[in-house]
């Protein structure tokens, strides 16, 4: 997915289980952007858990995903934007983790 978006795939067609066209180009693009954001945050989470907070750099995440740092900067604006998304993901997961205890 990273390669497809990075290489500039302009249109993605999404079909429902019935085969009907499901979304406009804009909605499909936004969905792909969100999927890519989640993929990047998941990679950042793996690096954080496996190597510690000092290892969470845009360059390291890009290496993990085999993509350009430009992809990450386009999605999050900055390392702080990526860090904020990682923090928000942790906040979303916290209630379930606490309930499991």
Helices and strands as residue ranges (DSSP letters): H 2-6, H 25-51, G 53-55, H 58-65, H 69-76, H 79-99
